[in-house]
Amino acid sequence: MRSVVYTKSGGMNAIDIVESPTPSPAKGEVLIEVHRAGINFADLMMRQGLYSPVPPYPFTPGYEISGVVRQLGEGVEETGFVIGDRVVSICGMGGYSEQIVCPAERCFKLPENITFDAAAALPVTYLTAHHMLTYLGNFQQGDSILVHHAAGGVGTATAQLAKALGASKVFGTASTNKAEFVKSLGMRFIDREAEDFVEVCKRETDGEGVHHALDPVGGKHMMRSYKALRSGGRLYAFGGSAAVKGSKRSIVTALRMVLTTPKFNPFKMMTSNKAVFGVHMGTWKDEGVVKKQIFSLVEMLEDGRISPVVDKVFRFEEVAAAQQYIHDRKNRGKVLLDFSPQSK
C-alpha cells in the first residue's frame, strides 16, 4: 500500500509517498480501505513543525477518513461490524494512506445515502464546532456566534450547525473575495481586511456582543475575539493560523504569534463573566463524549440538517498541490484526498 509521509519539518519538500506492507488489524481493530481522507489546517502546521502534539518524523498525517472495512481484528464481529461496511473513522493519525487499521470504537457505519466525500468532511470540522458550541458552550436557541475563517471547514460547519441549533445570528470573517460564499451560508459577512469585527459584533447586538466566538487564528487576534463577547460569553481557541505564513515554515512568524498571545486574568474574567476554552479534539480523552456527538452528527447528516461543503478533491499523489491550495486560502469548505482504488 502507499501512504503520504512527512519526512521532516518544512515545506512541500518534506512530503513523500512511500510503499509499505498492508497492516493487519489487532484485537479490537478493523482494516479500512481508504476512499477519502480529510485535510485540516493542523496537517499543514504539523508538516511545518508548528503543531503539538506531533509524532516523531517520519510519520503519516491524517485525522479522518471514510472507506470500506476489509478485515476484522479479534472480537470486532461482536460489535456488529462486517467486512464490506462503509464507515467513517476518526483515526487520530495515519489517515493519508490507502489502507489503515483503526480501533473499531472509533469507526461509525455510514447510511447508504451518505457519500464518502460528505463522511470524510464530517469528523474534525463538525465535531470541533459541535463540541465547542453544545458540549462546552451549552448553546441555547437564539445565541449569537462569531467565527473566523468563515469560508473554511469549521466555518462552514458552524454556519450549518448554527442554523440547525437555532442561532439568532452568525458573524463570519473572511477575505473580500469570499464574501458572496460566506453570505450564501447565511452568515453576516465581515470583511477582515476592511472592517473591525469587534465593532460590527457589538453594534449589531445592541452593544452586547456575541455569545460564542470561535478563534482558530491565535496571537493578538484572540484578545479581540474576547472583546467581541458579551457578558457570559465564551471564547474557543482551537488553532494558530497566525503562526503560518505561506507553505514554508517561518520561525519569526510563529514566534510573533506566541509572544502576542494574550494571558487572561482570571479575576477580570470573573467580573466580566466570560470564559475561555482551549479546544484540541485530537487530545480529547473521553471516547463516550466523542461517540455521542458523532452519532448525533451522522443523524443530522442523514436527515439533511447539515451537508458538508466539499470544495475540491485531489488524488493523493497531488497532496502537495492540495495543501498549497489551502495555504493560498483558496478553499471554500473542505478539501479532501482521494485514495479510492477505482481511481487508479
C-alpha positions as CSV (number, residue, x, y, z in Angstrom):
1,M,0.0,0.0,0.0
2,R,1.0,3.6,-0.4
3,S,1.0,6.4,2.2
4,V,1.8,10.1,2.4
5,V,4.7,10.7,4.8
6,Y,6.2,13.8,6.3
7,T,9.9,13.0,6.2
8,K,10.9,16.1,8.2
9,S,9.6,19.5,9.2
10,G,9.5,22.0,6.4
11,G,7.8,23.0,3.2
12,M,6.4,20.8,0.4
13,N,9.8,19.1,0.0
14,A,9.0,17.4,3.3
15,I,6.3,15.4,1.7
16,D,6.9,11.9,0.2
17,I,4.8,9.0,-0.9
18,V,6.1,5.6,0.3
19,E,5.2,2.0,-0.3
20,S,4.8,-0.2,2.8
21,P,3.1,-3.6,3.7
22,T,-0.6,-3.5,4.3
23,P,-1.1,-3.6,8.1
24,S,-3.1,-6.3,9.9
25,P,-5.8,-5.4,12.5
26,A,-5.1,-6.3,16.1
27,K,-7.7,-7.2,18.6
28,G,-10.5,-4.7,18.6
29,E,-9.3,-3.1,15.3
30,V,-10.5,-3.0,11.7
31,L,-8.6,-2.7,8.4
32,I,-10.2,0.1,6.3
33,E,-9.7,0.6,2.6
34,V,-9.5,4.4,2.5
35,H,-11.6,6.2,-0.1
36,R,-11.3,9.8,1.2
37,A,-9.1,11.5,3.8
38,G,-9.8,14.9,5.1
39,I,-7.2,17.7,5.1
40,N,-7.1,20.0,8.1
41,F,-5.1,23.1,8.7
42,A,-3.4,21.3,11.6
43,D,-1.9,18.9,9.0
44,L,-0.2,21.8,7.4
45,M,1.1,23.1,10.7
46,M,2.4,19.6,11.6
47,R,4.3,19.5,8.3
48,Q,6.0,22.8,9.3
49,G,6.7,21.6,12.8
50,L,4.4,24.1,14.3
51,Y,1.8,21.9,15.9
52,S,1.7,19.9,19.1
53,P,1.4,17.0,19.8
54,V,3.0,15.5,16.8
55,P,4.7,12.1,16.3
56,P,8.4,11.9,15.6
57,Y,9.3,12.2,11.9
58,P,8.8,10.4,9.6
59,F,5.1,9.9,10.1
60,T,1.8,9.8,8.1
61,P,-0.7,12.6,9.0
62,G,-4.5,12.4,8.7
63,Y,-7.1,12.6,11.4
64,E,-10.2,11.5,9.5
65,I,-11.1,9.0,6.7
66,S,-14.0,7.3,5.1
67,G,-13.8,4.0,3.4
68,V,-14.7,0.3,3.4
69,V,-14.0,-2.3,6.1
70,R,-11.8,-5.0,4.5
71,Q,-10.6,-7.1,7.6
72,L,-11.7,-7.6,11.2
73,G,-9.5,-8.0,14.2
74,E,-10.3,-10.4,17.0
75,G,-13.5,-9.6,18.8
76,V,-14.7,-7.0,16.3
77,E,-17.6,-9.2,15.0
78,E,-19.2,-8.8,18.4
79,T,-19.5,-5.1,17.8
80,G,-21.6,-5.6,14.7
81,F,-19.1,-4.7,12.0
82,V,-18.8,-6.9,9.0
83,I,-16.4,-6.9,6.0
84,G,-17.8,-4.5,3.4
85,D,-19.3,-2.0,5.8
86,R,-19.0,1.6,4.7
87,V,-17.5,3.6,7.6
88,V,-16.2,6.9,8.7
89,S,-13.4,7.0,11.3
90,I,-11.6,9.4,13.5
91,C,-8.3,7.6,13.1
92,G,-6.3,10.1,15.1
93,M,-3.2,9.9,12.8
94,G,-2.2,8.0,9.7
95,G,-5.2,8.7,7.5
96,Y,-3.3,9.7,4.4
97,S,-3.0,6.0,3.4
98,E,-4.6,3.6,1.0
99,Q,-5.3,1.3,4.0
100,I,-5.3,1.9,7.7
101,V,-6.1,0.0,10.9
102,C,-8.3,1.8,13.3
103,P,-9.9,0.9,16.7
104,A,-13.4,-0.3,16.0
105,E,-14.7,2.0,18.7
106,R,-13.6,5.0,16.5
107,C,-15.5,3.8,13.4
108,F,-19.1,4.5,12.6
109,K,-21.2,2.9,10.0
110,L,-22.5,5.1,7.1
111,P,-26.1,5.1,5.9
112,E,-26.3,4.4,2.2
113,N,-27.4,7.9,1.3
114,I,-24.1,9.4,2.7
115,T,-21.2,9.7,0.3
116,F,-17.6,9.1,1.1
117,D,-17.0,12.8,0.4
118,A,-19.6,14.0,2.9
119,A,-18.4,11.5,5.5
120,A,-14.7,12.4,5.4
121,A,-15.6,16.1,5.6
122,L,-17.5,15.5,8.9
123,P,-15.4,14.3,11.8
124,V,-12.9,17.0,12.5
125,T,-14.6,20.2,11.5
126,Y,-18.2,19.3,12.5
127,L,-17.1,17.6,15.7
128,T,-14.9,20.5,16.7
129,A,-17.7,23.0,16.1
130,H,-20.4,20.8,17.7
131,H,-18.1,20.1,20.7
132,M,-17.4,23.8,21.2
133,L,-21.0,25.0,20.9
134,T,-23.0,22.3,22.5
135,Y,-20.7,20.4,24.9
136,L,-18.5,23.2,26.2
137,G,-20.8,26.2,25.3
138,N,-24.2,25.0,26.5
139,F,-25.6,26.5,23.3
140,Q,-29.1,27.9,23.7
141,Q,-31.6,28.7,20.9
142,G,-31.2,32.4,20.0
143,D,-27.5,32.6,20.8
144,S,-25.2,34.5,18.5
145,I,-21.8,33.4,17.1
146,L,-18.7,34.9,15.7
147,V,-16.5,32.5,13.6
148,H,-13.2,33.4,11.9
149,H,-12.0,31.8,8.6
150,A,-15.7,31.5,7.9
151,A,-15.2,30.0,4.4
152,G,-13.1,27.1,5.7
153,G,-14.1,23.7,7.1
154,V,-15.0,24.7,10.7
155,G,-16.6,28.0,9.4
156,T,-19.0,26.2,7.0
157,A,-19.7,23.6,9.7
158,T,-20.5,26.3,12.2
159,A,-22.9,28.0,9.8
160,Q,-24.9,24.8,9.3
161,L,-24.9,23.8,12.9
162,A,-25.9,27.3,13.9
163,K,-29.0,27.1,11.7
164,A,-29.8,23.6,13.0
165,L,-29.4,24.7,16.6
166,G,-31.5,27.9,16.2
167,A,-28.8,30.6,16.4
168,S,-30.1,34.2,16.1
169,K,-27.1,35.4,14.1
170,V,-23.7,34.2,12.9
171,F,-20.9,36.6,12.1
172,G,-18.3,35.3,9.7
173,T,-15.0,36.9,9.0
174,A,-13.2,36.2,5.7
175,S,-11.3,37.9,2.8
176,T,-13.2,40.1,0.4
177,N,-13.2,37.5,-2.4
178,K,-15.1,35.1,-0.3
179,A,-17.9,37.5,0.7
180,E,-20.7,36.0,-1.5
181,F,-19.8,32.5,-0.5
182,V,-20.0,33.4,3.2
183,K,-23.3,35.2,2.7
184,S,-24.7,32.2,0.9
185,L,-24.2,30.1,4.0
186,G,-26.5,32.5,6.0
187,M,-23.7,34.4,7.8
188,R,-23.3,38.1,8.3
189,F,-20.1,38.5,6.3
190,I,-17.4,40.7,7.9
191,D,-14.5,41.8,5.6
192,R,-11.5,41.0,7.8
193,E,-9.4,43.4,5.6
194,A,-11.7,46.4,5.8
195,E,-14.0,46.0,8.9
196,D,-13.4,45.9,12.7
197,F,-15.2,42.7,13.7
198,V,-15.4,43.7,17.3
199,E,-17.2,46.9,16.4
200,V,-19.5,45.1,14.0
201,C,-20.5,42.5,16.5
202,K,-21.1,45.0,19.3
203,R,-23.1,47.3,17.0
204,E,-25.3,44.6,15.6
205,T,-26.1,43.1,19.0
206,D,-27.2,46.3,20.6
207,G,-23.8,46.8,22.2
208,E,-23.9,43.5,24.0
209,G,-21.5,41.3,21.9
210,V,-21.8,37.6,20.9
211,H,-22.4,34.6,23.0
212,H,-19.8,32.5,21.3
213,A,-16.5,33.4,19.5
214,L,-14.6,30.6,17.6
215,D,-11.0,31.7,17.0
216,P,-8.5,29.5,15.0
217,V,-6.1,32.4,14.5
218,G,-4.4,32.9,17.8
219,G,-1.9,35.6,18.8
220,K,-3.2,39.1,19.4
221,H,-6.3,38.3,17.3
222,M,-7.6,36.1,20.3
223,M,-7.9,39.1,22.6
224,R,-10.0,40.9,20.0
225,S,-12.3,37.9,19.8
226,Y,-12.6,38.0,23.6
227,K,-13.6,41.7,23.4
228,A,-16.4,40.8,20.9
229,L,-18.1,38.7,23.6
230,R,-21.0,39.8,25.8
231,S,-21.1,39.2,29.5
232,G,-21.5,35.4,29.9
233,G,-19.8,34.8,26.5
234,R,-17.4,32.1,25.6
235,L,-14.2,32.2,23.6
236,Y,-12.9,29.0,22.0
237,A,-9.3,28.9,20.9
238,F,-8.8,26.0,18.5
239,G,-5.9,26.8,16.2
240,G,-3.0,29.1,15.5
241,S,-3.1,30.1,11.8
242,A,-1.3,33.3,12.7
243,A,1.8,31.1,13.1
244,V,1.7,30.2,9.4
245,K,2.9,32.4,6.6
246,G,2.7,30.5,3.3
247,S,3.9,26.9,2.7
248,K,7.4,27.5,4.1
249,R,8.0,27.5,7.8
250,S,8.7,30.9,9.3
251,I,10.1,30.8,12.8
252,V,9.8,34.6,13.1
253,T,6.0,34.4,12.2
254,A,5.5,31.6,14.7
255,L,7.4,33.3,17.5
256,R,5.5,36.5,16.9
257,M,2.2,34.6,17.4
258,V,3.4,33.1,20.6
259,L,4.7,36.4,22.0
260,T,1.4,38.2,21.2
261,T,-0.9,35.5,22.6
262,P,-2.8,37.1,25.5
263,K,-2.6,36.0,29.1
264,F,-6.1,36.0,30.5
265,N,-6.5,37.3,34.0
266,P,-9.0,35.0,35.9
267,F,-10.1,37.8,38.2
268,K,-11.0,40.1,35.2
269,M,-12.8,37.1,33.7
270,M,-14.8,36.7,36.9
271,T,-16.0,40.2,36.8
272,S,-16.9,40.1,33.1
273,N,-18.4,36.6,33.4
274,K,-16.6,35.4,30.3
275,A,-14.9,32.0,29.7
276,V,-12.0,30.9,27.5
277,F,-11.8,27.3,26.3
278,G,-8.8,25.7,24.6
279,V,-10.0,23.0,22.2
280,H,-8.0,20.2,20.6
281,M,-10.1,17.2,19.7
282,G,-7.0,15.2,18.8
283,T,-6.1,15.1,22.5
284,W,-9.6,14.7,23.9
285,K,-9.8,11.5,26.0
286,D,-13.4,10.9,26.8
287,E,-14.5,8.5,24.0
288,G,-18.0,8.4,25.2
289,V,-18.5,12.1,24.6
290,V,-17.0,11.8,21.1
291,K,-19.2,8.8,20.2
292,K,-22.3,10.6,21.3
293,Q,-21.5,13.7,19.3
294,I,-20.5,11.7,16.1
295,F,-23.8,9.7,16.3
296,S,-25.7,13.0,16.6
297,L,-23.8,14.5,13.6
298,V,-24.4,11.4,11.4
299,E,-28.1,11.6,12.3
300,M,-28.1,15.3,11.3
301,L,-26.3,14.5,8.1
302,E,-28.7,11.7,7.2
303,D,-31.8,13.8,7.7
304,G,-30.4,16.8,5.8
305,R,-29.9,19.3,8.7
306,I,-26.2,19.5,7.8
307,S,-24.5,18.9,4.5
308,P,-20.7,19.3,4.4
309,V,-19.3,21.7,1.9
310,V,-16.6,19.9,-0.1
311,D,-14.6,22.4,-2.2
312,K,-12.2,20.1,-4.0
313,V,-11.0,16.5,-4.1
314,F,-7.4,15.9,-5.1
315,R,-5.8,12.5,-5.8
316,F,-3.4,11.7,-3.0
317,E,-0.5,11.9,-5.4
318,E,-1.3,15.6,-5.6
319,V,-1.2,16.1,-1.8
320,A,1.3,19.0,-2.1
321,A,-1.0,20.8,-4.5
322,A,-3.9,20.2,-2.2
323,Q,-2.1,21.6,0.8
324,Q,-0.8,24.6,-1.2
325,Y,-4.4,25.3,-2.2
326,I,-5.2,25.7,1.5
327,H,-2.1,27.7,2.2
328,D,-3.2,30.1,-0.5
329,R,-6.6,30.5,1.2
330,K,-8.4,29.4,-1.9
331,N,-10.7,26.8,-0.3
332,R,-14.3,27.3,0.3
333,G,-15.2,24.4,2.6
334,K,-13.4,21.2,2.9
335,V,-10.5,19.8,0.8
336,L,-10.1,16.0,0.6
337,L,-7.7,13.4,-0.7
338,D,-8.9,10.6,-2.9
339,F,-7.4,7.2,-2.1
340,S,-10.1,5.1,-3.7
341,P,-8.8,2.1,-5.6
342,Q,-11.2,2.6,-8.6
343,S,-9.5,5.9,-9.4
344,K,-6.1,4.3,-10.0
